[in-house]
Amino acid sequence: MRVLTLGAGTVGHWIADMLCRRRHDVTVIDIDPERVRQINSELDVRAIQGSAAQSTVLFQADVCSADICLAVTGDDEANVVAASMAKALGARRSLARVYAPAFRDSSTFDYQNHFGIDALLSLEQLSAFELARAIRNPDAIPLEHFARGHLEVYETEVEAKSQATDQRLRDLKMPGSVRIGSIERDGDLWLASGEDELHVGDRVSLIGMPSDVNRSRPLFASSTKRSKRRSVLIAGGGEIGFHIARALPTSDYRITLLEYDEDRCEQLAKLLPKCTVVHANANRRSVLEDEGGGSADYFVACTGSDESNIMACVEARELGSRRVMAVVGRPDYANVVGKLGIDHVVSERDVGARQILGFLNQGAVISQSRLPNGKIAVYELEVVEGARVTEATLADLPLAGRCLITAIQRDSFIRMPTASDQLKPGDIVVALMDQQHISDCLALFNR
């Protein structure tokens, strides 16, 4: 595929190298002549000097024939403008990396829809979501880019004496924004329908908004189980630490956040009123002891320094934290963290790589993923003019047993579909598809 990368800094250089090794045709634009010379000498790509926000430079890079444009300069505003221009000038897909949370918060202004960008990616927020998911729903499948990151897939087992036992799906009182996507029983896996009846031992996949998925989980758990409020100690109050704290419901977790910068502490205290924010250095053993590191159910180190995160996790592990997690970016530390007993490690680069590779698709496919069993795929699809899926309601389309539409995004709003819904050009849908019928199902979405 033809990939246009805007920005040759640390992230841009890494993306260009990754895609080049996967045999993609990569063109890089950067305003710094030294970076352009470095890219040209080190990688088998085409590098152009110039501003990514200027149309003449984009035309020089042949933006009209680009399959995807990745705007990853160090400037949020430049990325948004450049990605928007690339899309308007002919790039099939465009993505912009952003750091400031305001760009991804559509409650005040929808930057993504207004500028016509396919996705706004925050490596910090994506890393935080992965860590929060490892705490909240260890079995959840990360689908950060589907429906703007609003959807989550969570697999759970139907336990004895649960409310869902021996119930048909249509009779379950689940939130309207949650769907059961698949059912696995005795080694067989199939897409769920309203007439399916659940039995003890069945594994089901729940798809929906994370908060609503959490509310649905008790339906499948034994009524005799009681959950207790668990403690989470977060070292580092940067963007990653902030997003972790905000993603965990305070009704289920007691969250303490350690931050060294006093001004940042005051800001976090206002943004996270139900969390305990402590002005302290998380790298000191005495601080971890005083703040409950020895009894924490989860300890997460995300200070911005790989070495500090690793050392903090080692200290927390020795003190008695049950599970320790860290953000570690350097790939040469991969063997070290495993030997030190760190339970879960997240790399911003790895998270970003999954997102970017998930968008390298043809036709109506925007992004795709697979459930762990490998038999069912999750697709994010664009409904184009002239596609067969626009000709009838969902109930009348040949989708039963082969494709389950789980969410529709229309005019920036995301909702769960009904059988009487009819798709329109411009809609974005999230669909589960049986591996054996993917070609037939995708044909319905293409012209």
Buried (B, 14 or more C-beta within 10 A) or exposed (E): BBBBBBBBEEBBBBBBBBBBEEEBBBBBBBBEEEBBEBBBEEBEBBBBBBBBBBEEBBEBBBBEEBBBBBBBBEBBEBBBBBBBBBBBBBBBBBBBBBBEBEBBEBEEEEBBEEBEBBBBBBBBBBBBBBBBBBBBBEBBBBBBBBBBBBBBBBBBBBBEEBBBBEBEBEEBEBBEBBBBBBBBBEEEBBBBBEEBEBBBEBBBBBBBBBBBBBBBBBBBBBEEEEEEEBBBBBBBBBBBBBBBBBBBBBEBBBBBBBBBEEEBBEBBBEBBEEBBBBBBBBBEBEBBBEBBBBEBBBBBBBBBBBEBBBBBBBBBBBBEBBBBBBBBBEEEBEEBBEEBEBBBBBBBBBBBBBBBBBBBBEBBBBBBBEBEBEBBBBBBBBBBEEBBBBEEEBEEBEBEEBBBBBBBBBEEEBEBBEEEBBBEEEBBBBBBBBEEBBEBBBEBBBE
